Amino acid sequence: MFGAREASDSIVLAPLRRLIGRAMARDLRVLVVPGPDVALAHGLDLVAAGLRPAANPREANVLLLIGPLGTQLRDAASIAYAQMPRPRAILALGVSEVGPLPAPDANAGLSQDGLRTAVSDLRGLFANGTFAPMTEEFQAPALQSRIEYTCPMHPEVVSDEPGSCPKCGMFLVPRETDAGSAHDHAAMASAMPVTSESHHHAHGQPAPAAYVCPMHPEVTSDEPGSCPKCGMTLVPAASDGGDAGHHAHGQTAPAAYTCPMHPEVISDEPGSCPKCGMTLVPAASDEGDAGHHAHGQAASAAYACPMHPEVTSDEPGSCPKCGMTLVPVAPDEGGAGHHAHGQTAPAAYVCPMHPEVTSDEPGSCPKCGMTLVPVAPDEGGAGHHAHGQTAPAAYVCPMHPEVTRDEPGSCPKCGMTLVSAASDEGDAGHHAHGQAASAAYVCPMHPEVTSDEPGSCPKCGMTLVPAELDGDGGHDQSAHGGHDQHDSDVLPEGIEPGFMSMVEMTEGTPRSSDGLQMEWIKAPFGPFFPGLPGGLTLVLTLDGDTVVAAETGTLVGLADPLRHGPLAPDDYVAQIGAGMPLAPVSYQLLACRAIEAAAGTAPGEESEHGRDAALARERIASNLVWLTQLGRQLGLPRIQRAASAFALTIRHADRPGILQQAPDLRRLIDRTRATPFLIRRLAQVGELSADADWVGPATADPTAAGRLVARLGEITDSLGEIEAATAIVLPALAPIGDASGHGHASVGTPRGIAILDVTLDAGKVAQATLDTPSSHHVGLVGPLTEQRELADALVALASLDLDPWEIDA
Amino acid sequence: MTGIILFLALAIGVYAVAVLEEWATTNRLRPAGPALAALSLLGRENILPRKSDRLFFEVGPVLLLVGALLSLAVIPLAPGLIATDLATGALFFNAALAYVLVALIMAGWGPDGAYGMIGGWRFLGQLIGYAMLVVMPITAVTMRAESLSTVDIVISQARLWNVVYQPLGLVLFAFAGMAMAFVPPFDLPVAAGDLAGGVEAEYTGARRLVFRLGRMVLILSVASAMTVFYFGGWLGPWLPGWAWSAIKTLGIAAMMLAGGRMLPRIREATLLTWCWKLGIPLALANIFLVGILVLVVPL
């Protein structure tokens, strides 16, 4: 089963291949399943065994399985294995079941000795069998996909075989789809960026498609061909059950003819356009208007031409008039429909730089001379945007509108001073309004700086500019979307309605908080991502390198020991410990305490102290594992090495052993605290809000830096606890007989307070409710990561120290 | 003959840098390490990711190597021991290393993977930070030498090395050079901990070997440039010139590689802030100071 690399038996190359094989045997890079932190928790020293951790499957040649592994984890591991370059091998420690992975090349028990022997077996394998004339293929079932064929023009035409489209006769093109439930492409490096739009694309299935002449919209056909008037090739036009004429509908609801270039030109009779002389084309006169049309589309996703807003389609494509690619328009209530609508009826135009400058006709801004851009009227998109962003906050970053604070300060992202934002329901217009009412002069850069007299800004030194004095005047000019602007008479002529406008072109596409449009990608981080807990899955939707949304999950998850029925107390304690590989002692102690409370027994005082010492020891070890992960994530190899060495020795050390190491451990803590820039770096990320559901170590500082300091402090405190105790006693239950009752206990696990309620029934554990710290903390991932830069988001996530085994799958 | 000597020097230098790099990461000095790793990479499968942009994917690592090698062409090892003594050597050094950005963007884009792509973008952000700080300290160095030739720059330091004459420039150039060679703490584009290898992530086998080789040459190139610009190149007592060059270059490479490991990885946004708010004003001050020194203290 050894995944050797295929090579023919060549005498010439044989010595070189032997050399390569030997080199590879001494250069084993390992991808750990579920993760290096789990290896540490099991006391496995990978480096001492001669393995070097790999950052991703592409770099690895050994897949180390640390068992037992659940189905989901094995599926994810099979994807990682499929991504590893050959020659590759599987090393299983304490794993019984590996499918869908091939049989392991080396097996051993879950111990350092087992690892050492297995690695030397592997070395032999690599030295002699790196190349083989025959190799076996491995296909990860989770990665399997099938090819289906679809018509480029008719996405609803899907076939399993190549052929031609029954509608238009075009050749079907191949397309790849998931074979089955390959939803979680959990593993790693080859994660293909998925545009968020591509999801939409699948939706908007058009009804019958029509073809239309780009020059003569009245010429439509159900089949491709050329225009009988001008001979141009007909272009496809999407419409819901009708001809292209439908598109032009709404501009001219009661009118019959309209100019293809100037939709505002309408006439009851055929003729030519007074503006450009083109022949007017028929427009529909029944009740159906473009608004309706677009409405119907908006439910799924609608597309419009950036140059010809009247051209809408419910699938992507190009404009039949100008050939430009259609851009998506807002799928919500407002957007597309109203928009297309608005061209002639109550349309508003606004200056891109001065939102208070609005007009109901195209023209240029009286302040800056920029061409006004169309906005959707009242319920429409753009207005709402500004609205929603600034609503309840008092201060906002001029560059990052999502950064809002109740108090003045500077932006955590860019350091700019926050500026005051309107805190009432008002939008940008209201904002200007509020200031204008009182102040006469205002700083162009710092709107909060106002003065009754001319002068310069105390912040930036710029000369103050006069602000609208009159409150009402300000109100009128404010960006209300311009619905009551009918009295405005200053109307420069000559702008095509729907000229190239960024506002329009990008309307409805996912909008970043900074207002820039970028393709969003979804990228998996985990379950084997270096620097994150092994087994934790994290799917980030990224806008550039800013996190838009984070989905967290686990491939291991909380296992209920009672799922097969009541258990004897000893078995329950053993199973709950086995289900928490990262903190077994804490949960065993928790179970013991809860059962003892239910049975009414109590351990001796001596043993209670010993148990606390055992808990303290696990807390030290667990915090050191976390420190190791932090060192790996932030690129601090010295801290990483030292912390992992301590984590390995302390987890099973006795009291004298720990006390002997205590001075060195304290030095490590001091060195970590003194690491230049570390605290400053962490202080910028992971700030918890005051009402966050945080049950971990108490901190005065709610940032990631605070949590680092708190965990380091916990190590010191726990060392003190062990010093005070006489010995370390692992939790064990005294016989409880046939006791029945209800018991409640809580334990300060390394990650926070865990609570267990058990019900004993005739000496057996019948019911148990477990509340783990990570199940609280997993809800904090969203607030801590969203709208943060990727590296910051990952550091913030790591600072939570989530235990994937504590989270409900 | 010069060519052969230079090639050997390059090979030994790159190997030594690779040993140092492993030492900085794992704290173990394994002279055989890079050889084993290289052979092992040669033996591995060359995976071409699905949906990759083949051209970019293949060209990226090669371009990185070529850019770094070109920049080394103007570095003198000893009097007469230089691939090409261009009159515009100091400028050429910058020009050649401008391709590092292109190479990384191509290598990041090529495999159509999120990690690589983000790694490439991050390096772009990093470049906007460090680029000025590579050029401006070199400006001060050439002001003193009154020449852009790297040989003249070394000779200009005969009485006093630039490390003493313009220490501020050295500090700025060292940071910028580290960012340019993306060594820690500026290794965002290829960070293991927060990007699973980033730009490097999708490369396997021989392609990865070329990428890593390119990176080692780049580190060597930045270290030798620091030697030439600030530490008097081949100048030194007792030992022959090439030995001084080698000692200084490897010493600087070791300090760069190990020193960076003391700091947590620095985000490109932070780097931008440092570079533009602090670095560039300091670099201007450095040019001004050196200008005065050149006029007032004829050394």
Chai-1 contact restraints between the chains, C-beta under 6 A:
chainA,res_idxA,chainB,res_idxB,connection_type,confidence,min_distance_angstrom,max_distance_angstrom,comment,restraint_id
A,R5,B,E45,contact,1.0,0.0,6.0,A-B,restraint_1
A,I20,B,L39,contact,1.0,0.0,6.0,A-B,restraint_2
A,I20,B,G43,contact,1.0,0.0,6.0,A-B,restraint_3
A,A23,B,L36,contact,1.0,0.0,6.0,A-B,restraint_4
A,A23,B,L39,contact,1.0,0.0,6.0,A-B,restraint_5
A,A23,B,S40,contact,1.0,0.0,6.0,A-B,restraint_6
A,M24,B,S40,contact,1.0,0.0,6.0,A-B,restraint_7
A,M24,B,G43,contact,1.0,0.0,6.0,A-B,restraint_8
A,R26,B,L36,contact,1.0,0.0,6.0,A-B,restraint_9
A,D27,B,L36,contact,1.0,0.0,6.0,A-B,restraint_10
A,D27,B,A37,contact,1.0,0.0,6.0,A-B,restraint_11
A,D27,B,S40,contact,1.0,0.0,6.0,A-B,restraint_12
A,A55,B,A192,contact,1.0,0.0,6.0,A-B,restraint_13
A,A55,B,A196,contact,1.0,0.0,6.0,A-B,restraint_14
A,A55,B,G197,contact,1.0,0.0,6.0,A-B,restraint_15
A,N56,B,A196,contact,1.0,0.0,6.0,A-B,restraint_16
A,N56,B,G197,contact,1.0,0.0,6.0,A-B,restraint_17
A,N56,B,A201,contact,1.0,0.0,6.0,A-B,restraint_18
A,R58,B,E202,contact,1.0,0.0,6.0,A-B,restraint_19
A,R58,B,T204,contact,1.0,0.0,6.0,A-B,restraint_20
A,P85,B,R44,contact,1.0,0.0,6.0,A-B,restraint_21
A,P85,B,E45,contact,1.0,0.0,6.0,A-B,restraint_22
A,P85,B,I47,contact,1.0,0.0,6.0,A-B,restraint_23
A,P85,B,T204,contact,1.0,0.0,6.0,A-B,restraint_24
A,R86,B,E45,contact,1.0,0.0,6.0,A-B,restraint_25
A,T130,B,G43,contact,1.0,0.0,6.0,A-B,restraint_26
A,A189,B,G113,contact,1.0,0.0,6.0,A-B,restraint_27
A,A189,B,A201,contact,1.0,0.0,6.0,A-B,restraint_28
A,A189,B,E202,contact,1.0,0.0,6.0,A-B,restraint_29
A,S190,B,P49,contact,1.0,0.0,6.0,A-B,restraint_30
A,S190,B,G113,contact,1.0,0.0,6.0,A-B,restraint_31
A,A191,B,A114,contact,1.0,0.0,6.0,A-B,restraint_32
A,M192,B,D112,contact,1.0,0.0,6.0,A-B,restraint_33
A,P193,B,A114,contact,1.0,0.0,6.0,A-B,restraint_34
A,I521,B,A114,contact,1.0,0.0,6.0,A-B,restraint_35
A,A523,B,A114,contact,1.0,0.0,6.0,A-B,restraint_36
A,F529,B,A196,contact,1.0,0.0,6.0,A-B,restraint_37
A,P530,B,A192,contact,1.0,0.0,6.0,A-B,restraint_38
A,P530,B,G193,contact,1.0,0.0,6.0,A-B,restraint_39
A,P530,B,A196,contact,1.0,0.0,6.0,A-B,restraint_40
A,G531,B,G193,contact,1.0,0.0,6.0,A-B,restraint_41
A,G531,B,D194,contact,1.0,0.0,6.0,A-B,restraint_42
A,D545,B,I118,contact,1.0,0.0,6.0,A-B,restraint_43
A,R632,B,G193,contact,1.0,0.0,6.0,A-B,restraint_44
A,Q633,B,G193,contact,1.0,0.0,6.0,A-B,restraint_45
A,Q633,B,D194,contact,1.0,0.0,6.0,A-B,restraint_46
A,L634,B,P264,contact,1.0,0.0,6.0,A-B,restraint_47
A,L634,B,R265,contact,1.0,0.0,6.0,A-B,restraint_48
A,G635,B,P184,contact,1.0,0.0,6.0,A-B,restraint_49
A,G635,B,G193,contact,1.0,0.0,6.0,A-B,restraint_50
A,G635,B,R265,contact,1.0,0.0,6.0,A-B,restraint_51
A,L636,B,P264,contact,1.0,0.0,6.0,A-B,restraint_52
A,P637,B,T25,contact,1.0,0.0,6.0,A-B,restraint_53
A,P637,B,R261,contact,1.0,0.0,6.0,A-B,restraint_54
A,P676,B,L263,contact,1.0,0.0,6.0,A-B,restraint_55
A,F677,B,L263,contact,1.0,0.0,6.0,A-B,restraint_56
A,L678,B,P264,contact,1.0,0.0,6.0,A-B,restraint_57
A,R681,B,P264,contact,1.0,0.0,6.0,A-B,restraint_58
A,A791,B,D194,contact,1.0,0.0,6.0,A-B,restraint_59
A,A791,B,R267,contact,1.0,0.0,6.0,A-B,restraint_60
A,L794,B,D194,contact,1.0,0.0,6.0,A-B,restraint_61
